[in-house]
Amino acid sequence: MTHEVFARQRLKHSVQLRRERADASDPALRYVGLEHVGSGTGKLLPVTDETFNDKPAQDEGETASTSTRFASGDVLFGKLRPYLAKAFLADFPGRCSAELLVMRPTAFESGFLRYVCLWRDFLDEVDASTFGSKMPRADWESVGNVFVPVPDMPVQRAIADYLDRETARLDALVAAKERALSLLIEKKKAVTSRVVTRGCDESAPTRESGVDWLGLIPGHWDTRRVSWLFRERDERCEPDLPLLEVSLNTGVALREFSSDRIEGTAADFNTYKVARRGDIVFNKMRMWQGAVGVAPQDGLVSPDYVVAAPTGPLTSAFAGLLFRTGMFSAECCRRSRGIVWDRLRLYWDDFREIVLPLPSMEEQDEIVYNVAARFARIDALVGATERSIALIKERRSALISAAVTGALKIA
C-alpha cells in the first residue's frame, strides 16, 4: 500500500483545552471518572446512569468542585498513567474527573482526534514525560507539545470512519472471546467449590456441617475455626525481601515494577509485613471479592494486608483453593465491617472465627491433585484464549497507528 506522509504540528495548535469548572449539582451533567473509561478502546465501560452521577472516586483525591465541564464532540484524555490509553469522544454534555484533559478540536475531526490519542507513539511520548513515582501524571505542557499528524479534514473523516468500522469488528471478536473466557473461569470456580467442600468421591455419605455457609460436607470430615488452624503473622523489618502483591485473578504473586519507575525506598519497606512461603495473604478491603492467595516465596506485603501462618492440619494448597471459592468470599463479606460496600474490611479478629471444613491431610492432597489434573485442559484453553485476545488488541493498536500516520492508505 502507498504510504501517505501527513503534515504534523503540536497538539496544542490543533485543539483548545477546556478548563471550565462544572456545577456538580446540575443533574443534566453526567459524571465521567477515569475509572469509567476503557483502556485502549476509546469507549466508556458499561455502567449505569447512577454510576455516572456518582461523586468522583475518592482514590483520585478530588472533590466534585474540581470536575471539568465537557460538551458533545470533546475528547477526554487520561493524564494519570497515560500508558493506560484512556481516551473518550463525548457524545453527551457532562463533567469529568480532573485527571482527564478535555480537548475541543479546532483543526481536527473529533473522531480522528480520539484515535490520535490512542496512537501508540503519542502515548509513549506522553508517558515518557510523566512525573510522580507511584501515580505518574502528564501535564498539559507536555501533552500539548507532542507533534501529531494533521491530514486534511476529509482524510481525517475517512480515517475515523474506517477505524470505527474495523475496531468495532475487532472489539466484537474480543467480546466474544472474553465471554468464552468468563464461562471457562466460572466452570472452574464452580467445580472447585464442589470438590473442596464435598471431596472427590461424589458417592460419599454426607452430613450437615452445622455451618451456614458450608451446608453439607462428607460424613467423615471434621470442621475447625480458622484460629485453630492459623495464627496471624505480623513480622516486620526485613526490607531486603522481594515485594509480593495480591490479585483477584492470580492470588499472591511477585510484584513487578517497570524499570523506569521507582515506587518506594528501602526505608519504607521496614513497615511492610513479612509473608513466609506457604502463608495465606489477603487484602482486608478486597477479601470479600476473593483477593487472597498463598505466598509462593518469602516476601513483603502491604501493611494493610493480613498474613496467616498455618499451624494445624490444613495444607496451604487446600486452603488456597477453599479461600478463593465464591461461597467463602460471601462468608467473608458477611463478616466484613464498613459503612458502604466498597469500603468493607475483613479484620483478623473476624476472619479467625470462620469455621472451615477439615478433611484428612491425605484427602486434602488428593483434592489439590484432582483439581490440578481436572483443570489442566481448561487452563490450556484459558491461556490460548487470553493470548488470542492479546493478539487482537495488538492488531487493533497497530491498525490505529498505521491509519492515523498515513502508513495505511484509506480509499
HELIX and SHEET records of a PDB file:
HELIX    1   1 LEU A   11  HIS A   13  5                                   3    
HELIX    2   2 LEU A   34  HIS A   36  5                                   3    
HELIX    3   3 ASP A   49  PHE A   52  1                                   4    
HELIX    4   4 GLN A   58  GLU A   60  5                                   3    
HELIX    5   5 ALA A   64  THR A   66  5                                   3    
HELIX    6   6 PRO A   82  LEU A   84  5                                   3    
HELIX    7   7 SER A  110  CYS A  117  1                                   8    
HELIX    8   8 ARG A  120  ALA A  128  1                                   9    
HELIX    9   9 TRP A  140  GLY A  144  1                                   5    
HELIX   10  10 MET A  153  ARG A  198  1                                  46    
HELIX   11  11 VAL A  226  LEU A  229  1                                   4    
HELIX   12  12 ASP A  268  THR A  271  5                                   4    
HELIX   13  13 MET A  287  GLN A  289  5                                   3    
HELIX   14  14 SER A  316  PHE A  323  1                                   8    
HELIX   15  15 GLY A  326  ARG A  335  1                                  10    
HELIX   16  16 TRP A  341  ARG A  343  5                                   3    
HELIX   17  17 TRP A  348  PHE A  351  1                                   4    
HELIX   18  18 MET A  361  ARG A  374  1                                  14    
HELIX   19  19 ALA A  376  THR A  405  1                                  30    
SHEET    1   A 2 ARG A   8  ARG A  10  0                                        
SHEET    2   A 2 PHE A 147  PRO A 149 -1                                        
SHEET    1   B 4 VAL A  15  ARG A  18  0                                        
SHEET    2   B 4 LEU A 100  PRO A 105 -1                                        
SHEET    3   B 4 VAL A  75  GLY A  78 -1                                        
SHEET    4   B 4 ALA A  87  LEU A  89 -1                                        
SHEET    1   C 3 ARG A  30  VAL A  32  0                                        
SHEET    2   C 3 GLY A  94  CYS A  96  1                                        
SHEET    3   C 3 THR A  68  PHE A  70 -1                                        
SHEET    1   D 2 THR A 206  GLU A 208  0                                        
SHEET    2   D 2 LEU A 216  PRO A 218 -1                                        
SHEET    1   E 2 ASP A 222  ARG A 225  0                                        
SHEET    2   E 2 VAL A 355  LEU A 358 -1                                        
SHEET    1   F 4 PHE A 230  GLU A 232  0                                        
SHEET    2   F 4 TYR A 305  PRO A 310 -1                                        
SHEET    3   F 4 ILE A 280  ASN A 283 -1                                        
SHEET    4   F 4 VAL A 292  VAL A 294 -1                                        
SHEET    1   G 2 LEU A 244  SER A 247  0                                        
SHEET    2   G 2 GLY A 251  LEU A 254 -1                                        
SHEET    1   H 2 LYS A 273  ALA A 275  0                                        
SHEET    2   H 2 GLY A 299  VAL A 301 -1                                        
END                                                                             
